[in-house]
Amino acid sequence: MRAKLSRPRNTAKGDWRHDHLWTLATRLDEERHELNTAIDSLSHVDQRQAIEDITNEAADVANFAMMIADKARSLRKRLKP
């Protein structure tokens, strides 16, 4: 995972912690759409590739959901008791 995150393609994306919640939510929707497309392709293309795509896209969806959750937790910490 660490090697994947350090790839130039990923380091160029910047730090997600500076993104607005709506930006992350939009990216989550985009990744969910890509997951749906990968699932739809299961019956139309090479099944091994489709399964790999589904696995990768599901991980992307989960990652964006966790980014949103982490961002919300950090906002909660800023609230006064």
C-alpha positions as CSV (number, residue, x, y, z in Angstrom):
1,M,0.0,0.0,0.0
2,R,2.8,2.4,0.9
3,A,4.4,1.8,-2.5
4,K,1.2,2.5,-4.3
5,L,0.7,5.8,-2.4
6,S,4.2,7.0,-3.3
7,R,3.6,6.5,-7.0
8,P,3.9,9.8,-8.9
9,R,0.3,9.5,-10.0
10,N,-0.8,9.4,-6.4
11,T,1.6,12.0,-4.9
12,A,0.4,14.5,-7.5
13,K,-3.1,14.3,-6.1
14,G,-2.1,16.2,-3.0
15,D,-3.3,15.8,0.6
16,W,-7.0,14.9,0.8
17,R,-7.2,16.3,4.3
18,H,-7.2,19.8,2.8
19,D,-10.2,18.9,0.6
20,H,-13.7,20.1,1.4
21,L,-16.3,17.4,2.4
22,W,-18.3,18.1,-0.7
23,T,-15.2,17.5,-2.8
24,L,-14.6,14.2,-1.2
25,A,-18.3,13.3,-1.5
26,T,-18.2,14.1,-5.2
27,R,-15.2,11.8,-5.6
28,L,-17.0,9.1,-3.7
29,D,-19.9,9.3,-6.1
30,E,-17.5,9.1,-9.1
31,E,-15.8,6.0,-7.6
32,R,-19.2,4.5,-6.9
33,H,-20.1,5.0,-10.5
34,E,-16.9,3.3,-11.6
35,L,-17.6,0.4,-9.3
36,N,-21.1,0.0,-10.8
37,T,-19.6,0.1,-14.3
38,A,-17.1,-2.6,-13.3
39,I,-19.9,-4.7,-11.9
40,D,-21.9,-4.3,-15.1
41,S,-18.9,-5.4,-17.1
42,L,-18.7,-8.7,-15.3
43,S,-20.8,-10.4,-18.0
44,H,-19.4,-8.5,-20.9
45,V,-15.6,-8.7,-20.7
46,D,-12.9,-11.0,-19.3
47,Q,-14.1,-12.1,-15.9
48,R,-10.7,-12.1,-14.4
49,Q,-10.2,-8.5,-15.4
50,A,-13.7,-7.5,-14.3
51,I,-13.1,-9.1,-10.9
52,E,-9.9,-7.2,-10.5
53,D,-11.6,-4.0,-11.5
54,I,-14.4,-4.6,-9.1
55,T,-12.0,-5.2,-6.2
56,N,-10.0,-2.0,-7.0
57,E,-13.0,0.2,-7.4
58,A,-14.6,-1.2,-4.2
59,A,-11.4,-0.3,-2.4
60,D,-11.5,3.2,-3.9
61,V,-15.1,3.6,-2.7
62,A,-14.1,2.5,0.8
63,N,-11.1,4.8,0.9
64,F,-13.2,7.9,0.0
65,A,-15.8,6.9,2.6
66,M,-13.1,6.6,5.2
67,M,-11.6,10.0,4.2
68,I,-15.1,11.6,4.7
69,A,-15.4,9.9,8.1
70,D,-12.0,11.0,9.2
71,K,-12.7,14.6,8.1
72,A,-16.0,14.6,10.0
73,R,-14.2,13.3,13.1
74,S,-11.7,16.1,12.9
75,L,-14.6,18.6,12.5
76,R,-16.2,17.2,15.6
77,K,-13.0,17.7,17.6
78,R,-13.1,21.4,16.8
79,L,-16.5,21.8,18.3
80,K,-16.7,23.3,21.8
81,P,-18.2,20.9,24.4
